[in-house]
Amino acid sequence: VNACLRSGKKIIYISTDFVFDGTKPKGESYTEEDTPNPINWYAQTKYEGEKIVQESGLPYLIIRLAYPYRKPFPEKNDLVQVMLTRLQNNEQITAVTDHIMSPTFVDDLGEALDVLISTNETGIYHTAGSQPISPYNLAILIAQLFSLDESLIHKTTREEFFSGRAPRPFNLALNSAKIEKLGVKMRTVTEGLGELKKQMT
């Protein structure tokens, strides 16, 4: 923020679905108009960042995304690649059934950023995948699309999986209709995984 104030530049801040508390009923999703209410330390720090950006007086973009995934990238594994690798190695997966997320295909995020920058947009935008899904159902979908063994995938709950760890919200489905009005398509998980499979072959 200080650097942008000195140079008169717009600031782009990458934020997260975790700024919300996840209490929306299943089937509903968070829009840019909803008020954040973080419930763990990571989420709180991201929201504090949002507030600093909004109060800076600068033109800004706050971009919220969720669980980005892409073709293999050695510097950082993502959730999809972790699940895919475990299944390819015939290793067990225990995945949560009662957490809803909107995995984001990184290529779509790149397009969204390009459009937002080239059209000089400001404000808050959700740029997440358009198919809310649980980690368990994501693992099943990966197994199906890559012809791997679904019997390796087992169910658990947030309470069991995150016992002794930071609390996790229930429903973090993000609504990305605002960015799609600018002509950006945020793919479903099924579409994104299909493209991922093509890129990996």
PyMOL commands that set and color helices and strands:
alter all, ss='L'
color gray80, all
select helices_A, chain A and resi 2-7+17-19+41-54+79-88+106-118+135-145+150-152+158-161+177-180+189-200
alter helices_A, ss='H'
color red, helices_A
select strands_A, chain A and resi 11-16+60-65+68-69+93-96+104-105+123-126+153-156
alter strands_A, ss='S'
color yellow, strands_A
deselect
rebuild
show_as cartoon
